[in-house]
Amino acid sequence: MPRYFLDFQDGEMWLRDEEGQEYDSLQAARDAAIAALPDIGREAPPADGRRAFVAYVRDEGGARLCTVRLDLAAECDPDGSHP
């Protein structure tokens, strides 16, 4: 079974997977990255309400095979003038 590595980026913060995990396929590894991003997005947002989370799926040779992105944008209209 192939081993894939899931690295995560949140702005300047990087979390590099040094151990990896075996998945049945590249799609299974990609799905694991997709499933992990919403949990990371639960952290407190920055003052501007915008944040981009990225996961990279690498193979054992270090090649990036997938990029998964979750963009968060919160907008407020305190006057209520926009529908």
C-alpha positions in Angstrom: 0.0 0.0 0.0 1.5 3.4 -0.9 2.5 5.9 1.8 1.4 9.5 1.5 2.3 12.6 3.5 -0.1 15.3 4.3 1.4 18.7 4.9 -0.7 21.7 6.1 -0.2 25.4 5.7 -2.1 28.1 7.6 -0.6 31.5 6.4 3.0 31.5 7.6 2.6 28.3 9.8 3.6 25.0 8.2 3.0 21.5 9.6 5.1 19.0 7.7 4.2 15.4 7.9 7.4 13.4 8.6 5.8 10.0 9.2 3.1 9.7 6.5 0.4 7.1 6.4 -0.6 4.3 4.1 -3.7 4.9 2.0 -5.4 2.7 -0.6 -5.0 5.3 -3.3 -4.1 8.9 -4.0 -7.8 9.8 -3.9 -8.0 8.3 -0.4 -5.1 10.5 0.7 -6.7 13.5 -0.9 -10.0 12.8 0.9 -8.1 12.6 4.2 -6.6 16.1 3.5 -10.1 17.4 2.6 -11.5 16.0 5.8 -8.8 17.6 8.0 -9.1 21.2 6.7 -12.4 22.1 8.4 -11.0 21.1 11.8 -8.0 23.4 11.3 -10.4 26.2 10.2 -12.1 26.2 13.6 -9.3 28.1 15.2 -9.8 31.8 15.9 -9.9 33.9 12.7 -7.7 36.9 12.1 -9.1 40.4 12.5 -9.8 40.8 8.8 -11.9 37.6 8.8 -9.9 36.1 5.9 -7.8 33.0 6.0 -6.5 30.4 3.6 -5.7 26.8 4.6 -3.8 24.6 2.3 -3.0 20.8 2.4 -0.5 19.2 0.2 -0.4 15.5 -0.5 3.1 14.2 -1.2 4.4 10.8 -2.2 7.3 8.9 -0.6 9.7 10.7 -3.0 8.5 14.1 -1.8 6.6 15.0 -5.0 3.4 17.1 -4.4 0.6 15.2 -6.0 -2.4 17.2 -4.7 -3.2 20.6 -3.4 -6.3 21.1 -1.4 -7.4 24.6 -0.4 -10.0 25.9 2.0 -10.6 29.7 1.9 -12.4 31.4 4.7 -13.9 34.9 4.2 -16.2 36.5 6.7 -17.9 39.8 5.7 -20.1 41.9 7.9 -22.4 44.8 7.1 -23.2 46.6 10.3 -25.6 49.0 8.6 -27.6 46.2 7.0 -27.6 48.1 3.8 -26.6 45.3 1.5 -29.1 42.5 0.7 
